[in-house]
Amino acid sequence: MYSEILRDVLKEYERKRDRAIYEQKLRVKLVHEKVPKIKEIDEDITKTGLLISKAIIQNPDNYEEDIHQVKEQLKKLKMEKAYLLTDNNIPTDYLDVKYECSKCNDTGFLENGEQCTCLKQALINRAYNMSNLKDVLEKQNFDTFNINIFPDEKFEDESMTPRENMMYILSICEGFVANFDVNNEENLLFYGTTGLGKTFMCSCIAKALLDKGKIVIYQTAFKILEIIEKRKFSNRGERFDSQDYELLFDADLLIIDDLGTELSNTFTNAEVFNIVNTRILDGKKTIISTNLSPKEISDSYSDRIFSRVFEKFVPLKFFGPDLRWES
């Protein structure tokens, strides 16, 4: 999946380079029409530049003197051109190709072969757009997480206070991000009633990984089934665009929110199991968030799904009073 996204982004870079070169040619044409002498100089510069190759070919053992003379000639032509540009109130760099990034000239790569910072940012931006979380993550991330909104008093018959529990969950989630590239088969199951911070914690993890250039897909269980149904039952002549479907399997991290809100039947159960199981077999990590208790999950889904989830997922219970009024 990463290679496909990189290929698409590099195609955009190619289009940017083509546009920059096309716009430069238009500027050159305008200047040549305004100042014909500059056109003559540009033609002389091109011809003189070819003399360097000619000198090397014709005199491979002793071409330094010839090249020196050619370079001096080029220098004079460029100085004359600069004077003409200035006299006609044309910026000296007006005829240069205007790349968006001067470090890589819109290639995406530096001279040493490393990715340019602009390419890294472009990949992160693409991942954000694909994640369905771009706007949400500005407010919901580890930097804005406030542990103090969780009560520090005992809650019902739980052994920890809600704040102590969230500190424990926070440490697990930060470890999940830090060790994301480790093949430890770690997946997370967030469960508990509404308004306890499950979605917020999903967003924190998503932003941290997106900022590392990972491909994160965030979808509700209901939306996932919509994507699956379009994929499998579309009657259109052309095949439904399969990118949304393939990302459910190929994304570095898939976050399934609100598991249990979708219509549960034999078909949906099988599809949920297929996505989760395939990702586990491929070493891809998944987070599931649900308002259902483990018993309710067991009652709603097949034993096969239930056993797979609790075998390969770290269950994290969210409890405490509804905090939605805090937002």
C-alpha positions in Angstrom: 0.0 0.0 0.0 2.8 2.4 0.9 4.5 1.8 -2.5 1.2 2.6 -4.3 0.7 5.8 -2.4 4.3 6.8 -3.0 3.9 6.1 -6.7 0.7 8.3 -6.9 2.5 11.2 -5.0 5.5 11.0 -7.3 3.2 11.3 -10.3 1.9 14.5 -8.8 5.6 15.6 -8.5 6.1 14.8 -12.1 3.1 16.9 -13.1 4.5 19.8 -10.9 7.8 19.6 -12.7 6.1 19.6 -16.1 4.0 22.6 -15.2 7.1 24.5 -13.9 9.0 23.8 -17.1 6.0 24.8 -19.3 5.5 28.1 -17.4 9.3 28.8 -17.8 9.1 28.2 -21.5 6.2 30.7 -21.7 8.3 33.3 -19.8 11.2 32.7 -22.1 9.0 33.2 -25.2 7.6 36.5 -23.8 11.1 37.8 -23.0 12.4 36.7 -26.5 9.6 38.7 -28.1 10.2 41.7 -26.0 14.1 41.7 -26.3 15.2 39.7 -29.4 18.8 40.2 -28.5 18.3 38.0 -25.4 17.0 35.3 -27.8 20.2 35.5 -29.8 22.3 35.3 -26.6 20.4 32.2 -25.4 21.0 30.5 -28.8 24.7 31.4 -28.5 24.8 30.0 -25.0 23.3 26.7 -26.2 25.8 26.5 -29.1 28.7 27.4 -26.8 27.7 24.8 -24.2 27.8 22.1 -26.9 31.4 23.1 -27.6 32.4 21.6 -24.2 31.3 18.1 -25.2 32.9 18.6 -28.6 36.2 19.6 -27.0 36.3 16.5 -24.8 35.4 14.2 -27.7 37.9 15.7 -30.2 40.8 16.1 -27.7 40.2 13.6 -24.8 43.9 13.8 -23.6 44.3 17.6 -23.5 40.9 19.3 -23.4 41.3 21.5 -20.3 42.5 24.6 -22.2 39.7 24.3 -24.7 37.1 24.0 -22.0 38.6 27.0 -20.1 38.1 29.1 -23.2 34.6 27.9 -23.7 33.7 28.6 -20.1 35.1 32.1 -20.4 32.9 32.7 -23.4 29.9 31.4 -21.6 30.6 33.7 -18.7 30.6 36.7 -21.0 27.4 35.7 -22.7 25.6 35.3 -19.4 26.9 38.6 -18.1 25.6 40.3 -21.3 22.2 38.6 -20.8 22.0 39.7 -17.2 22.7 43.4 -18.2 20.0 43.2 -20.9 17.5 41.8 -18.4 18.3 44.5 -15.8 18.0 47.3 -18.5 14.5 46.0 -19.4 13.4 45.7 -15.7 13.2 42.0 -15.9 14.4 40.1 -12.7 17.6 38.1 -13.4 15.9 34.9 -12.2 12.8 35.4 -14.3 13.8 32.9 -16.9 14.7 30.2 -14.4 12.4 27.2 -13.8 10.4 28.0 -10.7 10.1 24.7 -8.7 7.9 24.6 -5.6 10.8 23.0 -3.6 14.3 24.4 -4.3 15.9 21.6 -2.3 14.8 18.7 -4.6 13.6 20.6 -7.7 10.2 18.9 -7.3 11.7 15.4 -7.7 11.0 14.4 -4.0 14.6 13.3 -3.5 17.8 14.9 -2.5 21.1 14.4 -4.2 22.1 11.8 -1.7 19.0 9.7 -2.5 17.1 10.5 0.7 13.5 11.6 0.6 13.1 15.4 0.7 11.2 16.9 3.6 8.5 18.1 1.1 7.9 14.5 0.0 7.8 13.2 3.5 5.2 15.9 4.3 3.2 15.1 1.1 3.0 11.5 2.1 1.8 12.4 5.6 -0.8 14.7 4.1 -2.0 12.0 1.9 -2.3 9.6 4.8 -4.2 12.2 6.8 -6.7 12.7 4.0 -7.2 8.9 3.6 -7.7 8.4 7.4 -11.0 10.4 7.6 -9.6 12.1 10.7 -7.9 15.2 9.4 -10.0 17.8 11.1 -10.7 15.8 14.3 -7.0 15.3 15.0 -6.3 19.0 15.4 -8.3 18.8 18.7 -7.9 15.2 19.7 -4.3 14.1 20.2 -1.8 13.2 22.9 -0.8 16.9 23.3 -4.4 17.9 24.1 -5.2 14.8 26.3 -6.1 16.0 29.8 -5.8 13.2 32.5 -7.3 15.6 35.1 -10.8 15.4 33.6 -11.1 11.8 34.8 -12.3 11.5 38.4 -9.8 10.3 41.0 -12.5 8.8 43.3 -13.5 5.1 43.4 -16.1 4.2 40.8 -18.6 1.5 41.6 -16.8 -1.8 42.3 -13.7 -1.1 40.1 -10.3 -1.7 41.7 -8.9 1.5 40.2 -10.3 5.1 40.0 -11.2 6.3 36.5 -8.0 8.5 36.5 -5.8 5.6 37.5 -7.4 3.4 34.9 -6.9 6.1 32.2 -3.2 6.5 33.2 -2.8 2.7 32.7 -4.6 2.8 29.3 -2.5 5.8 28.3 0.7 4.0 29.0 -0.5 1.0 27.0 -1.4 3.2 24.1 1.9 5.2 24.1 3.7 1.9 24.1 1.6 0.7 21.2 2.7 3.7 19.2 6.4 3.4 20.3 6.5 -0.3 19.4 4.3 -0.1 16.3 6.9 -1.4 13.9 7.7 -4.4 16.2 6.1 -7.6 15.1 4.5 -8.3 18.4 1.0 -9.1 17.2 -0.4 -6.4 19.5 -3.9 -5.1 18.8 -6.1 -3.1 21.1 -9.8 -3.6 22.1 -11.4 -0.5 23.7 -14.7 -1.3 25.4 -17.0 0.6 27.7 -20.1 2.8 27.6 -20.3 6.0 25.7 -18.5 9.2 26.7 -15.5 7.7 28.4 -12.7 8.7 26.0 -12.5 5.6 23.7 -12.8 7.6 20.5 -10.5 10.3 21.8 -7.8 7.7 22.5 -8.2 6.2 19.1 -7.6 9.7 17.7 -4.4 10.2 19.8 -2.9 7.0 18.4 -4.0 7.8 14.9 -2.3 11.2 14.9 0.9 9.9 16.4 1.2 7.3 13.7 0.1 9.5 10.9 2.8 12.0 11.9 5.3 9.1 11.5 4.0 8.5 7.9 1.9 5.5 8.7 -1.3 4.7 6.8 -4.1 4.8 9.3 -7.7 4.2 8.3 -10.5 5.2 10.7 -14.0 3.9 9.9 -17.1 3.0 11.9 -18.3 -0.6 11.7 -21.4 0.6 9.9 -19.3 2.5 7.2 -17.1 -0.6 6.8 -20.1 -2.7 6.0 -21.3 -0.1 3.5 -17.9 -0.3 1.8 -18.1 -4.1 1.7 -21.6 -4.2 0.4 -20.7 -1.8 -2.5 -17.7 -3.9 -3.3 -19.7 -7.2 -3.3 -23.2 -6.2 -4.6 -22.6 -3.2 -6.9 -24.7 -3.6 -10.1 -22.9 -1.0 -12.0 -21.2 -1.9 -15.2 -17.9 -0.7 -13.9 -16.4 -2.3 -10.9 -16.7 -0.3 -7.7 -13.6 1.6 -6.9 -11.8 -0.9 -4.7 -9.4 1.4 -2.9 -11.6 2.0 0.2 -12.1 -1.8 0.4 -8.4 -2.7 -0.1 -7.4 -0.2 2.6 -9.3 -2.1 5.2 -6.8 -4.9 4.7 -3.7 -3.0 3.7 -3.5 0.1 6.0 -0.8 0.0 8.6 -3.4 0.5 11.2 -7.2 0.0 10.9 -9.4 1.6 13.6 -12.9 0.1 13.7 -15.1 2.4 15.8 -18.5 1.6 17.2 -18.4 -2.2 16.7 -21.8 -3.5 17.4 -23.8 -0.5 16.0 -23.9 -2.2 12.6 -26.6 -4.8 11.7 -25.4 -8.1 13.0 -26.1 -11.2 10.9 -24.3 -14.1 9.4 -23.0 -12.0 6.5 -21.7 -9.1 8.6 -20.2 -11.4 11.2 -18.3 -13.3 8.4 -17.0 -10.0 6.9 -15.9 -8.6 10.2 -14.0 -11.8 10.9 -12.5 -11.8 7.5 -11.0 -8.3 7.8 -9.7 -8.8 11.4 -8.4 -12.3 10.7 -6.7 -11.4 7.4 -5.0 -8.4 9.1 -3.8 -10.6 12.0 -2.3 -13.2 9.5 -0.6 -10.4 7.6 0.9 -8.8 10.7 -1.2 -5.7 10.3 -2.4 -4.0 13.5 -6.0 -3.2 14.4 -7.9 -1.2 17.1 -11.5 -2.0 17.8 -13.7 0.4 19.9 -17.1 -0.7 21.1 -19.7 0.1 23.6 -20.4 -3.6 24.1 -19.1 -5.6 27.0 -17.2 -8.8 26.4 -20.4 -10.8 27.1 -22.4 -8.6 24.7 -19.7 -9.1 22.0 -19.9 -12.8 22.6 -23.7 -12.8 22.3 -23.7 -10.6 19.1 -20.9 -12.3 17.2 -19.9 -15.9 16.4 -17.6 -17.8 18.8 -15.0 -17.7 16.1 -14.9 -13.9 16.0 -15.1 -13.6 19.8 -12.2 -16.1 20.4 -10.0 -14.4 17.7 -10.6 -10.9 19.2 -9.7 -11.8 22.7 -6.8 -14.1 21.7 -5.0 -11.4 19.7 -6.2 -8.2 21.2 -5.4 -6.4 24.5 -8.7 -5.7 26.1 -8.8 -2.2 27.8 -11.9 -1.4 29.8 -13.0 2.3 30.0 -15.2 3.2 33.0 -16.4 6.1 34.9 -19.0 8.9 34.6 -20.0 10.1 31.1 -17.5 12.9 30.2 -19.1 14.3 27.1 -20.2 17.3 29.1 -16.5 18.2 29.6 -16.0 18.9 25.9 
